[in-house]
Amino acid sequence: MRIAVCDDSSLDRELFVALLHHYFVNKPISKEIIQYENGVDLLHDVEDDMWFDIVFLDIYMNDLLGIDVAHKLRSLGYR
């Protein structure tokens, strides 16, 4: 399972990733968590054919709002 965590706050991002690691500690699921500090980098990777099973987006970010990133992800085939 590949998971993207996109948040412009490094502290919030690290806390969220720690919570994800804690959640998966006793689950027999292989995971890869990739962190993004902005929506632009996330969208570039998705446009370069990187696929995520789960994407967590911060709502208020400096470059693009999380909702704008979500709209773009939908247009690229994410449900």
C-alpha positions, -999 to 999 in steps of 0.1 A, spaced: 0 0 0 14 34 -10 2 64 11 8 101 4 8 126 33 7 162 20 10 190 45 30 222 45 37 219 82 66 195 88 55 190 125 20 180 115 33 158 87 57 140 110 29 135 136 6 121 110 32 97 97 39 86 133 2 79 138 1 59 106 32 38 116 15 32 150 -17 21 133 1 -3 110 24 -18 136 4 -50 141 -12 -52 107 1 -76 81 1 -49 54 31 -37 35 31 1 33 52 29 19 45 64 32 57 93 11 56 128 25 50 160 5 53 195 18 32 210 -10 5 199 -35 25 208 -65 52 181 -58 25 155 -52 7 164 -84 40 162 -104 47 127 -91 11 116 -99 14 131 -134 47 111 -137 26 79 -131 32 74 -94 0 60 -79 -12 61 -43 -38 39 -26 -45 66 0 -38 104 -1 -41 126 30 -43 163 22 -40 193 44 -68 218 36 -48 250 39 -14 250 23 8 278 9 8 269 -28 -25 251 -35 -54 244 -12 -59 207 -5 -93 209 -21 -77 222 -53 -52 193 -52 -81 169 -47 -100 183 -77 -69 178 -98 -64 142 -85 -100 135 -95 -93 147 -130 -64 123 -131 -85 93 -122 -85 92 -84 -119 84 -68 
